[in-house]
């Protein structure tokens, strides 16, 4: 049985990179927690819609949006990110 892991996927907004990534996300076969909070729901660099797409394309994934955070919520809202990770890893 695979151990729990969190996939934090970063990429540029380049459509070419997204197209390549999109073709492979369905192959992720370990428990995956997409924390859009790694960038935050107020991110102006990578839109939250990408998190929703990751979640939709990775079978069995969970999705957590960290509110009131921008591109660096692990700095801006560290406690919320830590709680989301803790909850995911306990399940």
C-alpha positions in Angstrom: 0.0 0.0 0.0 1.5 3.4 -1.0 2.2 5.9 1.8 0.2 9.1 2.0 1.8 11.9 0.1 0.9 15.4 -1.0 1.5 16.5 -4.5 2.3 20.1 -4.8 2.4 20.8 -8.5 3.9 24.1 -9.6 4.1 25.2 -13.2 4.1 28.4 -15.2 0.9 29.6 -16.8 2.4 28.5 -20.2 -0.4 26.8 -22.1 2.2 24.4 -23.6 3.3 23.2 -20.1 -0.3 22.9 -18.9 -1.1 20.7 -22.0 1.8 18.4 -21.2 0.9 18.2 -17.5 -2.8 17.6 -18.2 -2.0 14.5 -20.3 -0.3 12.9 -17.3 -2.3 13.8 -14.2 -4.7 10.9 -14.6 -1.8 8.6 -14.0 -1.2 9.7 -10.4 -2.1 6.6 -8.4 -1.2 7.5 -4.9 -3.3 9.5 -2.3 -2.9 13.1 -3.4 -3.8 16.3 -1.6 -4.1 19.2 -3.9 -3.6 22.2 -1.7 -4.3 25.2 -3.8 -3.5 27.0 -0.6 0.1 26.5 -1.5 -0.7 29.5 -3.7 -3.9 30.7 -2.1 -7.3 31.5 -3.3 -6.3 35.0 -4.0 -3.3 34.0 -6.2 -2.9 36.3 -9.2 0.0 34.3 -10.7 -1.6 30.9 -10.9 -5.4 31.1 -10.9 -7.4 28.8 -8.5 -9.0 27.2 -11.5 -5.8 25.2 -12.0 -6.3 23.5 -8.6 -9.8 22.5 -9.5 -8.5 21.0 -12.8 -5.7 19.1 -10.9 -8.3 17.8 -8.5 -10.6 16.7 -11.3 -7.8 15.0 -13.2 -6.1 13.2 -10.3 -8.3 10.2 -9.4 -9.2 10.1 -5.7 -7.5 13.4 -4.9 -8.7 15.8 -2.2 -8.7 19.6 -2.6 -8.2 22.3 0.0 -8.3 26.0 -0.8 -6.6 28.2 1.7 -8.7 31.4 2.0 -7.3 34.9 2.2 -3.9 33.9 0.8 -1.9 34.9 -2.3 0.9 33.1 -4.0 2.8 32.3 -0.7 0.2 31.0 1.8 2.8 28.7 3.4 4.2 32.0 4.6 1.0 34.1 4.7 -1.2 31.5 6.4 1.3 28.9 7.7 -1.1 27.6 10.4 -3.9 27.0 7.8 -1.5 25.1 5.5 -0.1 23.0 8.3 -3.6 22.1 9.5 -4.7 21.1 6.0 -1.6 18.9 5.7 -2.1 17.4 9.1 -5.8 16.6 8.3 -4.8 15.0 5.0 -2.0 12.9 6.5 -4.2 11.6 9.3 -6.8 10.4 6.9 
